[in-house]
């Protein structure tokens, strides 16, 4: 049986981390109002080529002018966090 590896896992091995961006933009018909859009993709920190490509597309193709972009990034693959518990369990 041949197993396939997740594309997202391969990107993490290549150094990509999960990037999340909150994009605030102005509504074209009501420039005094801000709307929020959340973008999430695997990207390379600190240059964020995928995010920059998306923002370039936004500025070229979408009418809502950008107000601000806030980015969070989770880098390397890491072990899950463990929480100690009180007690002992026996399995037969």
C-alpha positions in Angstrom: 0.0 0.0 0.0 1.4 3.4 -1.0 0.6 6.3 1.3 0.6 9.9 0.1 2.0 12.7 2.2 -0.1 15.8 2.9 0.9 18.8 0.8 0.8 20.9 3.9 3.2 18.6 5.8 5.6 18.7 2.9 5.5 22.5 3.0 6.2 22.5 6.7 9.3 20.3 6.1 10.4 22.9 3.5 10.3 25.6 6.1 6.8 27.0 5.6 4.7 27.9 8.6 1.0 28.6 9.0 0.4 32.3 8.5 -2.9 34.1 9.4 -3.6 37.6 8.3 -6.4 39.8 9.3 -7.0 42.3 6.5 -9.0 45.4 7.2 -10.2 47.2 4.1 -12.5 50.1 3.3 -15.9 49.5 1.7 -15.9 51.0 -1.8 -19.4 52.6 -1.3 -18.8 53.6 2.3 -15.1 54.5 2.8 -15.7 55.4 6.4 -16.5 51.8 7.2 -14.0 49.0 7.7 -14.6 45.4 6.8 -12.5 42.4 8.1 -11.2 39.5 6.0 -9.1 36.6 7.3 -6.6 35.0 5.1 -4.7 31.8 6.0 -2.0 29.9 4.1 1.4 28.2 4.6 4.0 30.9 4.0 7.7 31.7 4.6 8.5 34.1 7.4 9.7 36.9 7.4 9.2 37.7 3.7 5.7 36.2 3.3 5.8 35.7 -0.5 2.3 34.0 -0.5 0.7 36.8 1.5 2.4 39.5 -0.6 1.2 37.8 -3.8 -2.3 37.7 -2.4 -2.1 41.4 -1.4 -0.8 42.4 -4.8 -3.8 40.5 -6.3 -6.1 42.3 -3.9 -4.8 45.8 -4.8 -5.1 45.0 -8.6 -8.4 43.2 -8.7 -10.5 44.1 -5.6 -12.2 47.5 -5.2 -11.9 47.7 -1.4 -8.8 49.7 -0.5 -6.6 48.1 2.1 -6.5 49.8 5.5 -4.2 47.5 7.5 -2.9 43.9 7.7 -2.0 42.1 10.9 -0.1 38.9 10.6 0.4 35.9 12.9 2.8 33.1 12.0 3.4 29.7 13.5 6.8 28.5 12.4 8.4 25.1 12.8 6.8 21.8 13.3 6.8 21.2 17.0 5.6 18.5 19.4 2.2 18.8 20.9 2.1 20.5 24.3 1.7 18.1 27.1 -0.2 18.8 30.3 0.5 16.8 33.4 -2.4 15.2 35.2 -2.9 13.9 38.7 -3.5 10.2 38.8 -2.4 6.9 37.4 -4.2 4.7 35.0 -3.6 1.0 34.6 -4.5 -0.9 31.4 -4.9 -4.7 31.5 
